[in-house]
């Protein structure tokens, strides 16, 4: 049994990770400032003696005796990370420094949740970990993209200079139950609009592509990365099944039985045209690949959104 800290533990991905870690018998501390996290995602664990919730912002230093840290704290959707760009980059940079420093002191192992956004609008397709990316350093998205790139640099430097046992994962588009209604990500946007019978907002012609990974698969990948001895990454975690945004919109309309029509809007600045992970490294080093098909994952996600909208 390990004592594990999950930053961003009340968030969409973090809370699913907390569920699995507790089910496996670990002691878990979920830390969250509740900017995008929801206490309700953790209500089921409040009576568990192996669980603890801390309302804290990673930008402020903290010292906890833990064996492992999953560092997921940072708003991950454009709506939220562009709301306060300075705070977003401080979370990625100062927050990561604080947690790496803590791990250095307590000899803990840390996994950094980085992002496919480090590849920017990629000139390589699909994206391999060796690709350096094509990021606009002063664009609307740069507070998140560049923040995560610096966080990767810090994580690598603490490993090589100070011997901190670190892991870096680059997470591609993830979806599933507990996503926020208003987070601005395409899956949640489409499902909410379809269930409400509102027009489905497709930006541009909808020809841009994404690859969607169900949250259960992603959590399995996070744990495999943390538990692999001597492996530091970075490693891509995502589903390589690529589809266009327009195809996704039509699929959500079909699966929800909605009467919504598609509404085309102008494309946001610096929006990546194509996004697809090469997961060869994850398969080779971690024995990991996604198992949940898109329609199976979407049906669970739609059911969760439907139930919450009816409350």
C-alpha positions in Angstrom: 0.0 0.0 0.0 1.3 3.4 -1.0 0.5 6.9 0.2 -0.4 8.8 -2.9 -1.2 12.5 -3.6 -3.4 13.4 -6.6 -3.3 17.1 -7.4 -6.4 18.2 -9.3 -8.0 15.2 -7.5 -11.6 16.7 -7.6 -11.4 17.2 -11.3 -12.6 15.1 -14.2 -9.6 12.8 -14.7 -8.2 13.2 -11.1 -11.4 11.9 -9.5 -11.5 8.8 -11.7 -7.9 8.1 -10.7 -8.7 8.6 -7.0 -11.5 6.0 -7.4 -9.1 3.4 -8.8 -6.3 4.0 -6.3 -8.7 3.7 -3.4 -10.2 0.5 -4.8 -6.7 -0.9 -4.9 -6.2 -0.3 -1.2 -3.9 2.8 -1.3 -4.0 5.8 1.0 -5.0 8.8 -1.2 -4.8 12.5 -0.6 -6.9 14.5 -3.2 -5.7 18.1 -3.4 -7.7 20.7 -5.4 -8.4 24.4 -5.3 -11.8 23.7 -6.8 -11.4 26.2 -9.7 -12.6 23.5 -12.1 -12.8 20.6 -9.7 -16.1 19.5 -8.0 -16.4 18.3 -4.4 -19.3 16.1 -5.6 -16.8 14.0 -7.6 -15.4 12.8 -4.3 -18.4 12.5 -2.1 -18.4 8.7 -2.3 -15.0 8.6 -0.5 -15.6 11.0 2.4 -16.2 8.2 4.9 -13.2 6.1 3.7 -10.4 6.3 6.4 -7.8 5.9 3.7 -9.0 9.1 1.9 -8.3 12.8 2.7 -9.3 15.9 0.8 -7.2 19.1 0.9 -8.4 22.4 -0.5 -5.2 23.9 -1.6 -3.6 25.7 -4.5 -0.4 24.1 -5.8 1.0 27.6 -6.5 1.4 27.8 -2.7 4.1 25.5 -1.3 3.1 22.4 0.7 4.9 19.6 2.4 3.3 16.2 2.6 4.8 12.8 3.4 3.9 10.7 0.3 5.3 7.9 -1.8 3.8 9.1 -5.1 2.4 12.2 -6.7 0.2 12.3 -9.7 0.4 16.0 -10.7 -2.9 16.7 -12.6 -3.6 20.2 -11.3 -4.2 22.7 -14.1 -7.3 23.8 -16.0 -7.2 21.9 -19.3 -9.9 23.4 -21.4 -9.4 26.7 -23.3 -12.5 28.3 -21.7 -10.9 27.8 -18.2 -7.2 28.2 -18.9 -7.7 31.4 -20.9 -9.9 32.9 -18.1 -6.7 33.8 -16.2 -3.7 33.1 -18.3 -1.1 34.3 -15.7 -2.6 32.0 -13.1 -2.6 29.1 -15.6 1.1 29.4 -16.4 1.9 29.9 -12.7 0.0 26.6 -11.9 2.1 24.8 -14.5 5.4 26.4 -13.6 5.4 27.4 -9.9 3.1 24.5 -9.0 5.3 22.0 -10.7 8.4 23.4 -9.0 6.7 23.2 -5.6 5.7 19.5 -6.1 9.1 18.5 -7.5 10.8 20.2 -4.6 8.5 18.3 -2.2 9.3 15.0 -3.9 13.0 15.8 -3.7 12.7 16.2 0.1 10.5 13.2 0.8 12.1 11.0 -2.0 8.7 10.5 -3.7 8.0 9.5 -7.3 6.2 12.1 -9.4 4.1 11.8 -12.6 3.5 15.0 -14.5 0.3 15.1 -16.5 1.5 17.0 -19.6 -0.5 17.4 -22.8 -0.7 16.8 -26.5 -0.8 20.7 -26.7 3.0 20.7 -26.3 2.9 19.7 -30.0 1.0 22.8 -30.9 -0.5 22.8 -34.4 1.7 19.8 -35.5 3.7 19.6 -38.7 4.3 15.9 -38.0 1.4 13.5 -38.2 0.8 11.4 -36.2 2.7 12.9 -33.3 5.6 10.9 -31.8 7.3 11.8 -28.5 10.4 12.8 -30.5 8.5 15.7 -32.2 9.4 19.1 -30.7 6.2 20.8 -31.6 4.9 23.9 -33.4 3.7 26.3 -30.6 3.0 30.0 -30.8 4.7 31.3 -27.6 2.5 34.5 -27.5 -0.8 33.0 -28.8 -4.1 32.7 -26.9 -3.4 29.1 -26.0 0.3 29.7 -25.0 -0.4 30.1 -21.3 -1.3 26.4 -21.3 0.9 25.0 -24.1 4.1 26.8 -23.0 3.3 26.3 -19.3 3.2 22.5 -19.9 6.4 22.6 -22.0 8.2 24.4 -19.1 6.7 21.9 -16.7 8.2 19.1 -18.7 11.6 20.9 -18.7 11.5 21.3 -14.9 10.5 17.7 -14.4 13.4 16.5 -16.6 15.9 18.8 -14.8 14.8 17.6 -11.3 15.3 14.1 -12.5 18.8 14.6 -14.1 20.1 17.1 -11.6 18.5 16.0 -8.3 17.7 12.4 -8.9 14.0 12.8 -8.4 12.1 9.8 -9.8 9.8 11.4 -12.4 7.4 10.4 -15.2 6.0 12.6 -18.0 2.8 11.6 -19.8 1.4 13.6 -22.7 -2.4 13.3 -22.5 -4.5 13.5 -25.7 -8.2 14.4 -25.8 -9.9 12.5 -23.0 -13.7 12.2 -22.4 -16.1 10.5 -20.0 -18.4 10.9 -17.1 -17.9 13.9 -14.8 -16.7 16.3 -17.5 -17.9 19.8 -16.8 -21.0 21.0 -18.8 -19.3 24.3 -19.6 -15.7 23.3 -20.1 -15.7 24.2 -23.8 -14.3 20.8 -24.9 -15.8 19.4 -28.0 -17.3 16.1 -26.5 -19.0 17.9 -23.6 -20.2 20.8 -25.8 -21.8 18.4 -28.4 -23.4 16.2 -25.8 -24.9 19.1 -23.8 -26.2 20.9 -26.9 -27.6 17.6 -28.3 -29.4 16.7 -25.1 -30.9 20.2 -24.8 -31.9 20.2 -28.5 -29.7 23.3 -29.2 -27.6 23.8 -32.4 -24.4 21.9 -32.4 -21.5 24.4 -32.6 -18.9 23.2 -35.2 -16.0 25.5 -35.8 -14.7 26.0 -39.3 -15.9 23.3 -41.7 -15.5 20.6 -39.0 -12.7 19.0 -41.0 -10.1 19.3 -38.2 -9.4 16.0 -36.5 -9.1 14.8 -33.0 -8.5 11.4 -31.3 -10.7 10.7 -28.3 -9.6 8.4 -25.4 -12.1 7.2 -22.7 -11.1 8.2 -19.2 -10.9 4.6 -17.9 -8.3 3.8 -20.5 -6.4 7.0 -19.7 -6.3 6.2 -15.9 -5.0 2.7 -16.7 -2.2 4.4 -18.7 -1.3 6.8 -15.9 -1.0 4.0 -13.5 1.1 1.8 -15.9 3.5 4.8 -16.4 3.8 5.4 -12.6 4.4 1.8 -11.8 7.0 1.1 -14.6 10.4 1.0 -13.0 13.1 3.0 -14.7 10.8 4.5 -17.2 10.6 8.3 -17.3 8.9 9.2 -20.6 7.7 11.4 -22.0 5.0 9.0 -23.4 1.9 9.7 -25.4 -1.4 8.5 -23.8 -4.4 8.7 -26.1 -6.5 6.8 -28.6 -5.1 6.8 -32.2 -8.6 6.4 -33.7 -8.7 9.7 -35.5 -12.0 11.3 -36.7 -13.2 14.7 -37.9 -15.1 17.1 -35.6 -18.0 17.0 -38.1 -18.1 13.2 -37.9 -18.2 13.4 -34.1 -21.1 15.9 -34.2 -23.1 13.7 -36.4 -22.4 10.6 -34.2 -23.5 12.5 -31.0 -26.7 13.6 -32.7 -27.4 10.0 -33.7 -26.6 8.5 -30.3 -28.7 11.0 -28.4 -31.6 10.9 -30.8 -31.4 14.7 -30.9 -33.2 17.0 -33.3 -30.3 19.5 -33.1 -28.9 21.0 -36.3 -25.3 21.7 -36.9 -24.3 25.4 -36.7 -21.0 26.4 -38.3 -18.9 29.1 -36.6 -15.5 30.7 -37.3 -12.4 28.7 -36.3 -10.6 29.9 -33.1 -7.0 31.2 -33.5 -4.2 28.7 -33.2 -6.6 25.7 -33.1 -4.7 22.6 -34.2 -5.8 21.2 -37.6 -4.9 17.6 -36.8 -4.2 15.7 -33.7 -3.4 12.0 -33.4 -1.0 10.2 -31.0 1.6 7.7 -32.1 1.3 5.3 -29.1 4.1 2.8 -30.2 6.2 3.7 -27.1 3.3 3.2 -24.7 2.6 -0.2 -26.3 6.3 -1.2 -26.1 7.3 0.1 -22.7 4.0 -0.1 -20.8 2.0 -2.8 -22.6 -0.8 -0.2 -22.8 -3.3 0.7 -25.5 -6.9 1.9 -25.3 -9.6 -0.8 -25.1 -12.9 1.2 -25.0 -14.4 1.9 -28.4 -15.7 5.4 -29.0 -19.4 4.5 -29.2 -19.1 2.5 -26.0 -17.4 5.4 -24.2 -19.8 7.9 -25.6 -22.9 5.9 -24.5 -21.6 6.0 -20.8 -20.7 9.7 -21.1 -24.1 10.6 -22.6 -25.9 8.7 -19.8 -23.9 10.5 -17.2 -24.6 14.0 -18.7 -28.3 13.1 -19.2 -28.6 12.1 -15.5 -26.9 15.3 -14.3 -28.9 17.6 -16.5 -32.1 16.1 -15.1 -31.2 16.8 -11.5 
